[in-house]
């Protein structure tokens, strides 16, 4: 008799790399492969053998498998190609052959009519090195344009320019091991507690082992990183150069420089000395808004060393970003703090493969293998390697310039891959006008719910994490393999394959009869050609192979042929990649921010990261628990400013720059200084929008400034001058509900179409992942109430309208525009709609999320009160995302525990398990267990 036992799925574990920040953590992906052909990712863990993380993961990396759940992919992934033949049409499904033929024909036609520079490519630091390489070759080798740039222009190009000018090449000299070996860690313009959490864990552990280690943090905001500093320098926005010059002045005055190193290994010091002569501690303190004694202390600690500098967007995203990088590097050269254990200027890469993109030259001013576009010999080398007549010499348009070109008509077509410029670029009104005016827009994207997709004439569905094969390079020059655990979703194809398939079609139109430039049948074939471009260069990987990476694991470059391992630190012999082998000092001037605050725009607006979100949230935003720590958009203001403006917590304000306006609720916090404001960079049209006056508001980047650094051409996203005025919005409406988990993201996308009906609108998921239901929260505010038809339409999406009356409590006052409707099932709240007076939204949502019983409350649930009735337990925000531990639980646990902070922390961890998994919440937990400070 045949065995009727059903076949069991096969479990597999795949080694790969995290797709979030530039730390480059190794991950182990657990997947199930079912007999019916279905494949799914079911778990993720840190790879204990990976040198970047040794098994650690942050809150984002540890939830990667949840973002890959089949029910989420079904709702948000781009599953098949789509195209439209005119802007009046909607995108319609198409086959791959039709879509790629259409792309090739349109691009060939534009090139033949307007020339190669009428085409541009805007790609991403989240692409793999192999993807990046073929995009670069398509633009510069086949089409013949240098109009290819990356969203890395928005985060790392000032660091690139700084390294190249000082050392001759773009090569970070440090390793993560230096964190453990440093005597002083100087963190400038970075918040690794949020942006690079695994590195921050290493720093915390190193400090615990070495109590003498000192940490200095220079940042306008008192971030979680700054909270942990031995010396916090809350400098005014944009004054970093003045701070660094002031520190060097102290080093010169007190004889703390390394004269032998300066004389033996550098040039141009005397010119710098003349500049910093004027930056006495008192002058620098006045410019920076600091105490002169703190600048002196910072200079002494830095000079004593060994000193490791960690820096990121606070230095880079600036109209003087290159100058800030050069001024910081000056400090390392002047004190000899480079090329030795625990020392060096270490730029923390923002994206998982921004380094790989720099290596293959996939930016408008670079060539493969760290070659310079302006060097004729370098261009000839690449032309020879690619077997093309020449590589164009004119630098291409960079990120912001590409969209300026689309708007003025000099660029007709843009191919956008793995990035979301309709959310992330500054001055969104101008960017969207550019996309709307473009003759042809190709969007190559894994997610169909991004703000850029509606502008696409062709949508090409791409694979994403868990499905891709190739390599990435992290911040410490370490190359890791990325491996596929499951097959591509739907009809999605790998990015490299999409490029090659389109390129071969384009070749038939632009260079018929010639051998293809894109003969690759695997990512390894592409990587081998990339390897050949590096031989003899500073990043030589001639000794590496996929096979070696397979057997020996991740490796740092350079790794030339014959080497047995990569080089941990660069410049240890004091030799640099300049013509004479000497590093260059820079006598950079101090330049204030490009847009100064004034009487009309008196606040300085900065942007930055949230702990649990990533970039435009196309991935993390699909995960309910990513919103547990910060639930909704807001603008952070100092409590004194909130009081001075006559506001209260949660009140709406007009946040207005010279480019746009966005209405946001206020959050009072002393993490920002008076006169400053902060909005998280992630909040774009996908989650918050509205109409300000007659102009659509597209999130925080409708406000930000497109002013460019003259060397790096990186925009000044970190500072904009804004005014803040109360938004008198008399009518508010909040709806939240549990919805089927396999529908909540679809309903959120549907609700986005109503954003333009209100001055303020936001819609975000909430809850814990893994159940059959997910939460969705809708909040709007306006000058007049929504009409009944619209209210009913939206309430229907939340399961309120049309629900059996026996399950719905309802109250309505039409004259006042007040309405309250609550759906209750089995004694717990399932959906709530409050209009007019929404003061009860907070405690009602806490009841809904915590499934507290409603049986004893009856119609008290309809009370319009900010204070919950007796018996309702406050929940508070989620502090520990991994274990779902809330602020209320932590405070209750701490109430009965006395003793030193570390003992209280250990008690918390034992009792609630918070801070014991990924550790991302540890800085906040340490703040909560610390004794209160009396002002």
PABAKE-925139 format. One record per residue (C-alpha): y, z, x. Coordinates in pm, whole numbers, padded with zeros to 5 digits, always signed. Layout:
<gulos>
YZX/...
</gulos>
This chain:
<gulos>
+00000+00000+00000/+00342-00097+00139/+00573+00184+00247/+00851+00214-00015/+01065+00453+00190/+01417+00307+00211/+01524+00203+00559/+01767+00449+00714/+02096+00346+00874/+02103+00328+01251/+02347+00568+01419/+02526+00448+01732/+02775+00601+01974/+03024+00371+02149/+03252+00456+02440/+03605+00326+02392/+03971+00419+02430/+04223+00566+02185/+04472+00318+02038/+04774+00548+02020/+04992+00665+02309/+04993+00568+02676/+04783+00868+02788/+04482+00639+02735/+04228+00897+02620/+03861+00808+02620/+03687+00837+02285/+03329+00835+02162/+03299+00644+01834/+03011+00732+01602/+02910+00456+01364/+02639+00385+01108/+02477+00043+01073/+02306+00005+00736/+02007-00213+00659/+02217-00418+00415/+02454-00518+00698/+02731-00268+00624/+02884-00096+00925/+03117+00199+00923/+03284+00435+01168/+03197+00791+01070/+03319+01007+01357/+03515+01028+01679/+03513+01270+01970/+03687+01293+02304/+03496+01143+02596/+03427+01432+02838/+03379+01184+03125/+03710+01003+03086/+03961+01102+03358/+04261+01087+03125/+04148+01351+02878/+03811+01503+02980/+03711+01529+02614/+04047+01641+02471/+04203+01458+02177/+04527+01520+01989/+04567+01542+01614/+04613+01164+01589/+04322+01067+01810/+04086+01317+01649/+04141+01157+01306/+04093+00795+01412/+03763+00771+01228/+03928+00881+00905/+04184+00601+00928/+03891+00357+00960/+03717+00471+00642/+03597+00173+00432/+03797+00276+00125/+04118+00280+00330/+04049-00053+00496/+03981-00213+00159/+04327-00110+00041/+04545-00188+00343/+04371-00428+00581/+04452-00798+00601/+04110-00941+00521/+04163-01319+00522/+04425-01573+00631/+04707-01656+00393/+04984-01913+00398/+05262-02059+00191/+05424-02399+00216/+05770-02290+00101/+05960-01963+00076/+05957-01999-00301/+05577-01961-00295/+05378-01645-00253/+05129-01609+00029/+04799-01751-00092/+04452-01708+00060/+04345-01985+00295/+04058-02067+00527/+04091-02016+00901/+04088-02389+00977/+04367-02460+00728/+04577-02168+00852/+04542-02252+01221/+04596-02625+01163/+04912-02537+00973/+05037-02312+01256/+04970-02578+01518/+05133-02855+01317/+05446-02655+01234/+05492-02533+01592/+05432-02880+01739/+05684-03027+01497/+05948-02768+01589/+05889-02816+01963/+05915-03194+01930/+06232-03176+01720/+06417-02890+01889/+06249-02827+02225/+06021-02544+02344/+06293-02278+02339/+06313-02311+01961/+05989-02110+01950/+05953-01739+02031/+05674-01483+02043/+05717-01113+01971/+05407-00919+02069/+05299-00560+02120/+05205-00284+02362/+04910-00218+02133/+04746-00549+02221/+04471-00547+02480/+04540-00693+02824/+04328-00999+02742/+04526-01061+02420/+04852-01023+02607/+04741-01265+02878/+04663-01556+02646/+04984-01506+02448/+05178-01524+02775/+04994-01838+02881/+05048-02000+02539/+05423-01945+02559/+05496-02013+02926/+05208-02243+03017/+05151-02458+02711/+05471-02459+02504/+05696-02413+02805/+05922-02130+02692/+05988-01783+02830/+06078-01668+02480/+05799-01412+02470/+05878-01044+02457/+05704-00725+02357/+05793-00422+02153/+05754-00249+02491/+06110-00374+02541/+06206-00101+02294/+06040+00174+02493/+05963+00103+02859/+06181-00180+02993/+06440+00056+03147/+06159+00230+03335/+06036-00109+03456/+06384-00205+03575/+06428+00132+03745/+06099+00115+03934/+06153-00247+04041/+06503-00186+04169/+06411+00133+04357/+06063+00049+04487/+06045-00332+04467/+05774-00338+04199/+05698-00185+03861/+05441+00070+03976/+05437+00433+03855/+05350+00628+04171/+05179+00931+04017/+04851+01046+03863/+04781+01291+03582/+04630+01523+03842/+04983+01580+03970/+05052+01787+03659/+04812+02051+03792/+04950+02027+04147/+05324+02048+04080/+05539+02348+04162/+05813+02229+03926/+05777+01991+03632/+06105+01833+03528/+06083+01682+03177/+06381+01464+03090/+06426+01284+02761/+06065+01335+02656/+05875+01551+02411/+05515+01533+02534/+05415+01816+02300/+05443+01553+02024/+05436+01218+02203/+05171+01285+02473/+04990+01596+02348/+04684+01573+02571/+04903+01571+02882/+05095+01864+02740/+04765+02054+02702/+04702+01990+03074/+05046+02125+03155/+04989+02439+02945/+04656+02502+03115/+04806+02441+03460/+05080+02696+03392/+04822+02949+03279/+04637+02904+03609/+04954+02894+03821/+05212+03140+03681/+05460+03046+03954/+05489+02689+03817/+05829+02623+03659/+05914+02381+03381/+06262+02240+03324/+06334+02044+03007/+06651+01837+02960/+06688+01723+02601/+06963+01738+02336/+06707+01880+02089/+06517+02206+02117/+06179+02040+02072/+05840+02208+02095/+05839+02096+02458/+06180+02252+02517/+06068+02577+02350/+05811+02621+02625/+06051+02564+02917/+06144+02815+03183/+06484+02644+03190/+06611+02443+02894/+06909+02211+02950/+07039+02108+02605/+07264+01834+02737/+07487+01618+02519/+07336+01280+02418/+07364+01014+02687/+07483+01241+02968/+07165+01230+03179/+07329+01046+03470/+07599+01311+03493/+07331+01583+03499/+07129+01412+03773/+07440+01344+03981/+07542+01707+03938/+07201+01822+04061/+07222+01594+04364/+07570+01728+04440/+07421+02080+04454/+07138+01960+04678/+07388+01805+04918/+07617+02109+04916/+07333+02353+04979/+07145+02139+05233/+06842+02089+05008/+06794+01717+05077/+06524+01577+05308/+06736+01400+05568/+06439+01280+05770/+06285+01111+05465/+06616+00953+05369/+06672+00813+05718/+06314+00697+05767/+06230+00543+05429/+06541+00459+05224/+06862+00260+05210/+07204+00295+05043/+07226+00674+05045/+07583+00692+05172/+07715+00489+04879/+07543+00731+04642/+07679+01031+04830/+08032+00906+04766/+07964+00878+04393/+07807+01222+04346/+08081+01390+04552/+08289+01413+04232/+08007+01560+04020/+08046+01926+04102/+07843+02164+03884/+08152+02243+03680/+08236+01876+03623/+07877+01791+03534/+07855+02096+03307/+08168+01991+03120/+08038+01637+03067/+07689+01751+02967/+07783+02055+02760/+07579+02283+02987/+07628+02595+03196/+07712+02517+03559/+07472+02788+03679/+07185+02618+03495/+07255+02291+03677/+07250+02478+04009/+06919+02645+03920/+06766+02313+03816/+06872+02153+04145/+06724+02433+04354/+06392+02434+04169/+06370+02057+04190/+06436+02053+04565/+06183+02326+04639/+05905+02117+04491/+05657+01973+04481/+05835+01832+04176/+05693+01598+03915/+05935+01433+03672/+05805+01329+03330/+06035+01106+03129/+06021+00875+02832/+06242+00733+02556/+06529+00977+02595/+06607+00807+02925/+06489+00457+02840/+06628+00387+02494/+06987+00366+02605/+07256+00116+02694/+07253+00289+03035/+06875+00343+03047/+06822+00176+03385/+07103+00386+03536/+06938+00702+03403/+06606+00601+03556/+06769+00517+03890/+06965+00845+03897/+06647+01045+03840/+06459+00848+04108/+06752+00925+04341/+06662+01294+04319/+06304+01224+04426/+06407+01005+04718/+06674+01249+04835/+06427+01538+04848/+06119+01341+04960/+05948+01431+04632/+05733+01119+04609/+05400+00994+04735/+05247+01341+04771/+05038+01563+04544/+05234+01713+04256/+05544+01502+04313/+05705+01183+04195/+05898+01013+03913/+05641+00957+03638/+05738+00739+03343/+05519+00827+03044/+05426+00505+02869/+05484+00506+02497/+05213+00265+02383/+04844+00237+02473/+04880-00085+02673/+05247-00127+02756/+05133-00116+03119/+04883-00398+03062/+05154-00614+02911/+05373-00554+03214/+05081-00645+03443/+05026-00985+03281/+05400-01055+03262/+05410-01088+02885/+05782-01023+02867/+06075-01260+02876/+06175-01190+03237/+05834-01136+03401/+05538-01336+03527/+05171-01243+03570/+05075-01007+03848/+05417-00838+03872/+05580-01164+03981/+05949-01229+03933/+06047-01511+03703/+06352-01590+03916/+06142-01647+04229/+06051-02019+04270/+05746-01934+04485/+05618-01697+04218/+05662-01958+03946/+05478-02213+04160/+05188-01970+04215/+05141-01918+03842/+05176-02290+03768/+04902-02355+04024/+04676-02085+03883/+04724-02217+03531/+04704-02583+03635/+05032-02674+03467/+05318-02877+03618/+05561-02587+03613/+05663-02260+03455/+06013-02254+03302/+06272-02077+03516/+06527-01972+03256/+06468-01612+03138/+06364-01601+02778/+06512-01413+02487/+06420-01046+02473/+06329-00849+02160/+06671-00804+02000/+06787-01144+02129/+06494-01323+01962/+06612-01207+01623/+06972-01289+01709/+06845-01638+01790/+06665-01666+01458/+06982-01564+01280/+07206-01814+01461/+06949-02093+01441/+06881-02146+01813/+06528-02018+01753/+06347-02179+01462/+06003-02018+01471/+05867-01678+01569/+05507-01562+01607/+05483-01185+01559/+05164-01007+01665/+05057-00644+01622/+05409-00513+01567/+05642-00450+01276/+06000-00555+01361/+06112-00518+00999/+06067-00146+01056/+06112-00081+01428/+06402-00290+01556/+06757-00151+01536/+07012-00281+01287/+06758-00371+01020/+07001-00559+00796/+07054-00813+01075/+06682-00828+01161/+06580-00899+00804/+06849-01161+00769/+06703-01328+01078/+06350-01325+00937/+06477-01461+00608/+06659-01749+00780/+06375-01843+01017/+06223-02184+00965/+05871-02059+01032/+05726-01709+01072/+05369-01633+01180/+05251-01274+01144/+04927-01178+01319/+04845-00836+01184/+04558-00604+01095/+04748-00442+00805/+04890-00624+00506/+05119-00341+00392/+05376-00352+00675/+05739-00438+00607/+05715-00758+00815/+05429-00922+00623/+05645-01033+00325/+05845-01255+00565/+05535-01439+00688/+05476-01808+00620/+05130-01757+00766/+04937-01429+00784/+04657-01423+01041/+04428-01119+00996/+04346-00950+01327/+04091-00692+01433/+04195-00342+01526/+04066-00027+01694/+03690+00012+01661/+03642-00365+01634/+03799-00495+01956/+03669-00566+02308/+03876-00570+02625/+04079-00345+02853/+04394-00134+02853/+04595+00033+03130/+04742+00378+03078/+05047+00550+03226/+04872+00645+03551/+04763+00283+03621/+04408+00356+03501/+04219+00063+03348/+03977+00155+03068/+03740-00049+02859/+03791-00084+02488/+03466-00150+02304/+03374-00251+01950/+03173-00006+01743/+03160-00219+01427/+03205-00581+01327/+03550-00713+01228/+03671-00622+00881/+03655-00909+00634/+03746-01238+00800/+03962-01075+01069/+03938-01226+01417/+04016-01088+01760/+04373-01145+01875/+04267-01339+02186/+04047-01565+01979/+04322-01638+01725/+04556-01738+02007/+04297-01959+02176/+04193-02126+01849/+04556-02204+01767/+04640-02305+02124/+04362-02564+02142/+04489-02720+01821/+04842-02718+01960/+04722-02881+02284/+04585-03172+02086/+04937-03236+01957/+05144-03156+02269/+04918-03271+02555/+04643-03489+02403/+04352-03589+02621/+04404-03317+02882/+04164-03039+02965/+04226-02721+02770/+04419-02433+02923/+04221-02199+02697/+03850-02245+02775/+03764-01878+02723/+03462-01772+02524/+03498-01395+02576/+03759-01136+02669/+03586-01096+03005/+03653-01463+03088/+04024-01404+03023/+04023-01083+03226/+03870-01260+03526/+04160-01508+03528/+04405-01220+03498/+04229-01053+03792/+04282-01365+04000/+04658-01349+03938/+04672-00998+04087/+04494-01063+04419/+04726-00989+04709/+04982-00830+04482/+05075-00460+04454/+04846-00424+04151/+04553-00604+04318/+04234-00550+04112/+04023-00801+04303/+03754-00538+04355/+03720-00453+03986/+03490-00606+03727/+03374-00536+03375/+03040-00439+03528/+03201-00181+03756/+03407-00039+03471/+03083-00019+03273/+02892+00172+03540/+03166+00373+03711/+03409+00425+03426/+03791+00384+03423/+03961+00297+03753/+04318+00308+03882/+04489+00014+04044/+04534-00106+04307/+04162-00167+04357/+04138-00460+04599/+03817-00629+04700/+03616-00402+04929/+03768-00081+04789/+03540+00191+04661/+03800+00352+04436/+04153+00302+04313/+04458+00465+04468/+04570+00790+04306/+04923+00791+04447/+05150+00519+04572/+05401+00529+04859/+05226+00814+05040/+05317+00651+05374/+05680+00601+05272/+05634+00222+05255/+05769+00042+04948/+05737-00313+04813/+06084-00418+04919/+06162-00674+05187/+06206-00407+05456/+05963-00155+05310/+06241+00094+05229/+06326+00238+04889/+06673+00190+04746/+06911+00457+04626/+07147+00353+04346/+07513+00453+04323/+07506+00420+03946/+07817+00527+03755/+07804+00770+03466/+07871+00575+03145/+07901+00750+02808/+07700+00634+02508/+07779+00284+02381/+07905+00412+02047/+08104+00731+02079/+08146+00974+01792/+08495+00985+01648/+08684+01115+01348/+08526+00853+01118/+08172+00888+01252/+08160+01244+01389/+07784+01302+01419/+07546+01183+01691/+07222+01057+01536/+06903+01059+01743/+06555+00940+01655/+06214+01053+01778/+05854+01123+01689/+05670+01344+01445/+05366+01529+01573/+05104+01365+01352/+05245+01014+01296/+05244+00699+01505/+05517+00434+01517/+05561+00258+01179/+05264+00449+01030/+05063+00141+00934/+04757+00336+01054/+04845+00707+01040/+05036+00658+00715/+04710+00567+00541/+04579+00916+00612/+04680+01187+00367/+04662+01479+00608/+04900+01309+00852/+05174+01420+00612/+05066+01785+00607/+05296+01896+00890/+05602+01696+00780/+05557+01595+00419/+05863+01382+00343/+06157+01204+00510/+06461+01413+00597/+06761+01435+00826/+06771+01743+01048/+07109+01919+01077/+07214+02246+01235/+07250+02527+00975/+07622+02561+01055/+07675+02192+00973/+07477+02229+00653/+07700+02519+00551/+08019+02343+00662/+07933+02038+00452/+07871+02259+00149/+07504+02165+00134/+07176+02344+00080/+06827+02277+00203/+06692+01961+00037/+07030+01832-00079/+07084+01457-00048/+07339+01312+00192/+07470+00968+00275/+07382+00905+00639/+07604+00612+00736/+07661+00420+01058/+07864+00106+01122/+07554-00101+01037/+07408+00055+00727/+07356+00359+00512/+07051+00558+00406/+07037+00850+00167/+06809+01133+00286/+06746+01497+00200/+06871+01759+00447/+06654+01993+00653/+06839+02280+00821/+06709+02361+01170/+06849+02498+01492/+06639+02248+01689/+06944+02020+01675/+07285+02126+01802/+07597+02133+01587/+07744+01785+01556/+07404+01619+01598/+07150+01480+01353/+06787+01377+01388/+06566+01145+01182/+06207+01065+01274/+06163+00706+01393/+05866+00647+01160/+06053+00641+00831/+06089+00276+00734/+06089+00081+00411/+05717+00142+00363/+05787+00508+00281/+06161+00553+00218/+06429+00316+00102/+06680+00269-00174/+07018+00105-00231/+07335+00237-00070/+07630+00088-00251/+07540-00279-00286/+07335-00288+00032/+06962-00226+00055/+06865+00062+00282/+06560+00007+00501/+06496+00345+00656/+06630+00498+00975/+06660+00170+01165/+06913+00037+00919/+07144+00279+01104/+07049+00241+01470/+07243+00055+01735/+07139-00277+01897/+07359-00228+02207/+07158-00334+02513/+07123-00201+02865/+07261-00478+03090/+06964-00461+03332/+06665-00388+03109/+06802-00530+02782/+06657-00228+02604/+06844-00122+02290/+07011+00218+02247/+06784+00354+01975/+06842+00715+02079/+07206+00743+01977/+07423+00616+01694/+07751+00751+01565/+07718+00840+01196/+07905+01013+00921/+07733+01248+00679/+07865+01298+00328/+07712+01473+00029/+07537+01231-00206/+07629+01329-00558/+07312+01214-00731/+07300+01398-01063/+06953+01277-01168/+06631+01335-00975/+06271+01259-01054/+05958+01383-00879/+05604+01277-00966/+05291+01387-00781/+04924+01364-00870/+04568+01348-00757/+04450+00987-00774/+04125+00809-00688/+04107+00790-00308/+04018+00421-00320/+04335+00340-00518/+04608+00568-00386/+04734+00335-00111/+04733+00037-00345/+04941+00233-00593/+05178+00338-00318/+05227-00028-00219/+05288-00115-00583/+05547+00162-00617/+05747+00025-00321/+05871-00257-00544/+06069+00001-00746/+06254+00143-00443/+06545-00094-00497/+06604+00057-00841/+06736+00384-00695/+06985+00501-00433/+06705+00713-00285/+06332+00657-00318/+06033+00776-00120/+05659+00762-00175/+05406+00934+00053/+05040+01038+00037/+04931+01399+00076/+04618+01613+00070/+04305+01641+00281/+04086+01346+00368/+03724+01307+00271/+03720+01373-00102/+03710+01142-00400/+04078+01209-00470/+04398+01174-00269/+04749+01291-00344/+05053+01071-00393/+05414+01192-00415/+05703+00988-00561/+06061+01118-00532/+06376+00935-00642/+06739+01024-00703/+07010+00829-00878/+07346+00823-01049/+07183+00775-01388/+06835+00834-01521/+06568+00568-01528/+06505+00406-01862/+06205+00508-02070/+06010+00191-01998/+06035+00237-01622/+05943+00605-01648/+05638+00521-01854/+05535+00242-01617/+05546+00471-01317/+05389+00768-01493/+05102+00538-01588/+05040+00473-01218/+05011+00850-01174/+04771+00899-01465/+05023+01073-01692/+05129+00819-01953/+04847+00752-02193/+04655+01067-02096/+04496+01261-02386/+04756+01494-02532/+04520+01790-02516/+04540+01771-02137/+04919+01732-02110/+05191+01997-02133/+05524+01834-02207/+05890+01923-02253/+06183+01686-02296/+06560+01718-02347/+06693+01364-02389/+07057+01472-02394/+07032+01634-02052/+06791+01376-01911/+06538+01651-01844/+06166+01600-01874/+05856+01788-01756/+05500+01666-01802/+05189+01827-01653/+04830+01708-01679/+04572+01985-01654/+04197+01941-01623/+03942+02220-01596/+04220+02472-01551/+04390+02306-01254/+04690+02078-01222/+04610+01710-01170/+04950+01545-01220/+05314+01655-01254/+05629+01465-01352/+05968+01639-01337/+06296+01464-01417/+06650+01600-01421/+06588+01957-01310/+06318+01929-01039/+06360+02280-00896/+06000+02374-00979/+05854+02085-00779/+05779+02297-00472/+05560+02564-00627/+05398+02324-00873/+05294+02099-00588/+05154+02399-00401/+04953+02489-00711/+04822+02135-00736/+04728+02110-00368/+04557+02450-00354/+04379+02404-00691/+04507+02740-00818/+04410+02812-01176/+04667+02760-01451/+04481+02962-01713/+04708+03268-01703/+05037+03078-01694/+05040+02868-02009/+05384+02727-02084/+05535+02920-01790/+05435+02608-01601/+05723+02431-01774/+05987+02674-01645/+06267+02497-01451/+06268+02757-01176/+06271+02729-00798/+06076+03058-00788/+05711+03052-00889/+05586+03282-01165/+05400+03595-01060/+05048+03522-00947/+05119+03180-00792/+05034+03193-00424/+05267+02998-00191/+05081+02760+00037/+05339+02649+00293/+05324+02349+00521/+05015+02264+00722/+05048+02382+01082/+04695+02309+01207/+04599+01968+01082/+04245+01972+01220/+04143+02282+01028/+04389+02267+00738/+04554+02599+00823/+04888+02656+00653/+05200+02849+00747/+05131+03102+00471/+04780+03174+00598/+04909+03222+00951/+05188+03459+00847/+04946+03663+00638/+04704+03687+00930/+04981+03795+01168/+05120+04060+00935/+04851+04312+01032/+04831+04225+01400/+05049+04377+01669/+05051+04335+02044/+05167+04077+02298/+05204+03714+02189/+04890+03588+02366/+04679+03857+02202/+04818+03767+01859/+04749+03400+01930/+04388+03473+02021/+04350+03678+01704/+04482+03386+01501/+04242+03147+01667/+03946+03379+01608/+04033+03440+01244/+04154+03098+01126/+04038+02859+01402/+04388+02707+01420/+04471+02567+01762/+04105+02558+01865/+04028+02191+01805/+04283+01940+01936/+04551+02195+02028/+04846+01991+01899/+04963+02288+01695/+04959+02533+01988/+05333+02507+02068/+05416+02591+01707/+05162+02873+01696/+05311+03022+02013/+05652+03011+01849/+05514+03190+01542/+05349+03470+01742/+05652+03526+01965/+05869+03828+01884/+06176+03754+01676/+06494+03708+01879/+06800+03887+01746/+07109+03663+01768/
</gulos>
